[in-house]
Amino acid sequence: MHIQRLVQQMMAVAVAALVAVCFQAATAKAMEHGKKKEDKIAILLVTFGTSVEKAQASFTNIEKRVKAAFPGTEVRWAYTSNIIRKKLAKEEGKQIDSPEMALARLMDEGYTKVAVQSLHMIPGAEFHEINANARLFGQMVGGIEQVKVSLPLLISDETMEQALKIITTKVVPKERKAGEAVVFMGHGTHHPTDAMYSALMYKAQQMDANLYVGTVEGHPTFEEIRDMLMAKKIKKAYLIPFMTVAGDHAMNDMAGDEPDSWKSQLAKAGIESVPVMKGLGEVDAIVDMWIAQLKVAMAHL
């Protein structure tokens, strides 16, 4: 009995000691969490991506202007396209993060606040995926304290009008004559916001009856635009990518020599086309529209 009582006393002392140690550790941890971390801020630029070397001029220009607008702030990149990331890794040895991996790295490196800038044209499917996933990083215990997702290029009537004015002034060739058409190539999306391209077309037509907006994978379709050009007996059209980069879509779907390219189909319809291989990321005034959105996001961090 005496030995059993002694063992019980020893066990009680051990449990009490363990509780005390756990309490001290929890108290220390709570005090540590209670301390305000020094802000460590980063900007994450998110785009579909491109494997076309010449198209990288858009990304180079965007990064330069973003760094000038936010000196001393860490700037990172992420591509949403898994295909592009794998292709770059395999063919060029370039490792580009997905948005989720880029945010995980920033979290691991102790960044407390991150502004995620969407470099897309419209708030379509990719933007909403980025928005949903990025916000989760701001909800993790011990993770990034605040994540703010900034809006893409076109979000209102005003931004549509602003972008069209910039492009017609800075990108459309000066030698274009009044009776010649300008056809912008948008990407299009299965998301309901695809309707923004139809709204953009309406805005373009209000500015100039010979400005058109077609899409590769949405509406208005190229066939609709082609038929409109034929009905007006247009003989010449300038083809301009309404995209961040003049990448694969611009090179092949718009300006390629294959029978199904926009250029080839217009030629078949008796319309001469002049491709303008310039991504919108190469246009300073367009980049500044993204930066204006980013400034709003940074002000909320």
BATIKOL-73972 format. One record per residue (C-alpha): x, y, z. Coordinates in steps of 0.001 Angstrom, whole numbers, plus 500000, padded with zeros to 6 digits. Layout:
% residues N
XYZ ...
This chain:
% residues 301
500000500000500000 502810502326500936 504553501699497582 501305502156495647 500651505488497415 504204506602496627 503768505763492931 500490507703492839 502160510719494448 505029510581491963 502577510372489046 500635513344490383 503821515383490662 504806514411487079 501387515388485700 501503518699487568 504967519392486156 503805518549482650 500786520843482988 503038523629484227 505424523205481305 502533523176478803 501030526274480423 504345528117480237 504792527122476580 501257528216475709 501748531506477552 504996532149475700 503346531293472390 500416533579473152 502786536403474020 504669535772470778 501418535872468773 500416538999470617 503433540860469337 502848542876466173 505003541564463348 506911544085461331 505159544565457991 506771542776455091 504881543641451909 504973542042448452 503203542413445111 502304539314443130 501658539879439421 499434537142438010 498947536446434321 498060533535432047 501676533434430901 503436533010427574 506200530878426104 506802533295423208 510070535103423838 509164538292421964 505920538537423922 507927538808427158 508395542497426286 504982543096427867 506000541503431169 509325543351431220 507535546668430776 504884545875433381 507480544919435992 509527548042435298 506547550342435772 505256548508438848 508662548727440532 508854552429439692 505399552990441222 506222550985444386 509965551383445002 511465548977447520 508492546590447383 509134542949446498 507587542036443131 506945538407442155 505296536694439154 502904533772438754 501391532111435674 497944530555435840 498598528277432841 499947524889433883 500740524117430235 502896527236429860 504703526597433161 505520523008432177 506630524028428693 508988526704430035 510422524270432597 511000521557430001 512274523653427107 514034526547428834 514605525378432402 512524528303433714 510583527652436898 507502529864437107 505156529460440072 501399529052440010 499599531759442040 499126529295444907 502788528242444964 503942531863444772 501740532758447756 502993529732449680 506570530883449119 505758534403450285 504064532989453376 507054530757454107 509381533752453745 507423535703456339 505589538243454200 502727539735456167 500808541582453451 500445540742449765 498685542571446941 497791540242444076 497409542070440766 495425540324438036 496879541179434630 493823539816432839 491502541850430629 488210541068432380 487123539532435719 486522536132434143 486998532548435304 490724532843435997 490306536035438011 487615534482440199 489774531407440826 492703533612441834 490463535711444060 489016532683445865 492325530876446392 494409533922447296 492004534972450038 492477531617451767 496127532478452393 494957535420454471 492892533094456681 495618530642457704 496791530723461316 500298532105461408 500230532781457670 500000535968455625 498081538518457683 496374540200454756 495918539372451069 494249541880448750 493348540856445197 493392543769442765 490998544031439820 491815543356436147 491864545950433348 488198546275432382 485777546683435265 483429549489434183 482193551624431300 484859554156432173 487733551676432014 486449550269428701 486316553748427202 489717554633428623 491355551487427244 489820551965423785 490982555582423609 494512554599424610 494733551757422098 493304553742419193 495803556494419960 498904554457420864 498559551157418980 496447551669415848 498851552674413043 498750556371412143 498465555530408451 495067553908408957 492412555606406800 488847556340407905 487330553671405651 489636550956406988 488617548728409877 490352547896413148 489566544484414622 490605543781418211 491127540138419173 490008539321422705 490374535886424262 486823535240425404 485727532963428237 483023530486429241 482400532695432306 479329535003432255 481664538027432132 482338537116428491 479488539583427906 481986542373428626 483474541824425157 480071542546423611 479880545666425769 483383546593424617 482263546122421003 479336548462421632 481668551076423122 484090550700420199 481300551173417651 480149554321419437 483660555751419127 484208554690415526 481855552660413312 484851550796411897 486179549558415251 485312545924416034 485915543467418873 485996539722418260 487094536836420467 488895533530420060 486750531539422491 483707533681423214 481459536394421778 481407538305419535 482795535535417333 485234536127414506 482604534949412023 480213537650413224 482888540313412786 483930538980409368 480329539087408131 479958542664409370 483108543688407491 481870542011404319 478454543665404623 480154547075404815 482436546150401895 485549546824403990 488691546171401966 491370546525404643 491499545776408364 494147546149411048 494229543189413444 495277544015417017 495436541634420023 493338542889422939 495536540853425258 498362541436427714 500883539879425315 501153539343421578 501719535645422175 500496532391420678 496944533563419939 498198536691418178 500876534822416238 498744531871415150 495000532458415568 495168536093414459 498160536526412144 499130532959411200 499313531559407692 497083528579408476 493697528517406641 491733529051409878 493605532143411075 491778535478411083 494198536864408509 493691533918406144 489911533923406483 489732537654405815 491929537225402750 489521534561401501 486716537100401944 488656539645399858 489781541736402834 493427542673403233 494569542451406847 497522544053408600 498435542373411936 499837544663414622 501969542476416895 501938544454420119 500670543289423495 498814545762425700 501449545261428392 503861547110426097 501664550232426230 502611552400429221 499209554051429549 497486550641429678 499938549375432310 499196552504434318 495532551468434395 496542548236436166 498814550222438459 495886552490439367 493975549387440499 497040548157442365 497377551450444221 493853551004445555 494727547496446759 497998548615448356 496189551415450185 494013548791451912 496939546716453172 
